[in-house]
Amino acid sequence: MGLFDKLAGWLGLKKKEVHVLCLGLDNSGKTTIINKLKPSNAQTQDIVPTIGFNIEKFKTSSLSFTVFDMSGQGRYRNLWEHYYKEGQAIIFVIDSSDKLRMVVAKEELDALLNHPDIKHRRLPILFFANKMDLRDAMSSVKVSQLLSLENIKDKPWHICASDALKGEGLQEGVDWLQGISYTTKKHLVWFSEEGDQKLSF
């Protein structure tokens, strides 16, 4: 059972589709994380850099997930905004060992948070301070400070230290999303126009 499968069970949603945006700079580990979150029978062994974007669709026992794994390469980042309206939750992945590009990651995060399709929506944002297995990796607290995450006041967010190759830290992220679904449920919209249950924030 993949982590998304467990999340689906906690949310109590049945056979619905959830759109998750997975963003971050290139080589931060986005595709590896998404692969680890999938059910074990859907995981791939060889991970290659994402060019442009990949749309991963996979089903769990409870949900149909559409994950937009967006390339973090500079020339493709302008593609991100075309999918903001689709997103119902955001996973933002940071290479915690890449001190030189932390400024660039912050610029991209700020642009994301100020985009009209994101700014006024209460989307939960899960940050993974990834590559914690590397010697130069900064702590999740340090990454949080460098990205000024404390300034995010209008959206629920959480940062987890992670090692995507081993899957470490990913469960904590899913647990947080599960907690958010309960603690802020009164602020969430759970039904579409037709009354169908839907995960939206």
Secondary structure by P-SEA (a helix, b strand, c coil): ccaaaaaaaaacccbbbbbbbbbbcccccaaaaaaaacccccccccccccccccbbbbbcccbbbbbbccccccccccccccccccccbbbbbbccccccaaaaaaaaaaaaaacccccccbbbbbbbbccccccccccaaaaaaaacccccccccccccccccccccaaaaaaaaaaaaacccccccccccccccccccc
